[in-house]
Amino acid sequence: MSTPTPRTRTVPVALPDEIFLARPWRSEAPARELRTLWLIERVGDRRVGFDKAAELAGLPQADFIRLLGERGVTIFDLDDDELAEELGGK
């Protein structure tokens, strides 16, 4: 039995030539970076969990969590009351 291939969608993104002048890029690099940044936004919006986002980005969870932290996105989905309760404040 074969594993089903996940469905994908290609999203064309137009980027100005000037961003490539400082450093030549292979086409895969911006696509990978944009995908990772988009997934970070989805984690921040609570639309996807960090573990699934890391998998979709093709990164180890620890690396993805580091990227989330660099961008101020937390992996904890607790409001202030829930956090206080977890920390023993209630």
CORLINZI-V781011 format. One record per residue. RES is the residue in one letter. PSI is psi as a letter, one per 30 degrees, with the letter a starting at -180 (none if undefined). BURIAL is b if it has 24 or more other C-alpha atoms within 12 Angstrom, else e. D_LAST is the distance of its C-alpha to the last C-alpha in Angstrom with 2 decimals. Layout:
BEGIN
res psi burial d_last
RES PSI BURIAL D_LAST
RES PSI BURIAL D_LAST
END
This chain:
BEGIN
res psi burial d_last
M k e 51.30
S l e 50.34
T k e 46.89
P k e 46.61
T k e 46.71
P k e 43.75
R k e 44.84
T l e 44.93
R k e 45.73
T k e 47.64
V j e 46.72
P k e 49.42
V k e 48.28
A k e 50.89
L k e 50.48
P k e 52.92
D e e 55.38
E f e 54.54
I f e 51.21
F f e 53.26
L e e 55.72
A e e 53.75
R k e 53.26
P k e 54.80
W k e 52.36
R k e 53.00
S f e 51.92
E e e 49.30
A e e 47.32
P e e 46.33
A e e 45.65
R e e 43.29
E e e 41.53
L e e 41.23
R e b 39.89
T e b 37.23
L e b 36.23
W e e 36.16
L e b 33.89
I e b 31.51
E e b 31.38
R e b 30.71
V e b 27.72
G e b 26.45
D f e 27.04
R h e 25.20
R f e 28.56
V k e 29.00
G l b 26.94
F e b 27.63
D e b 29.28
K e e 31.72
A e b 32.39
A e b 33.25
E e e 35.59
L f b 37.24
A f b 37.68
G h e 39.29
L l e 37.05
P k e 35.15
Q e e 31.40
A e e 30.93
D e e 33.45
F e b 31.93
I e b 28.42
R e e 30.18
L e b 31.86
L e b 28.63
G e e 27.18
E f e 30.46
R g e 30.07
G g e 26.42
V k b 25.34
T l b 22.17
I f b 22.11
F k e 18.39
D i e 17.89
L k e 14.27
D l e 13.49
D e e 11.24
D e e 8.31
E e e 9.07
L e e 9.53
A e e 6.31
E e e 4.91
E e e 8.25
L g e 8.16
G g e 5.58
G f e 3.83
K none e 0.00
END
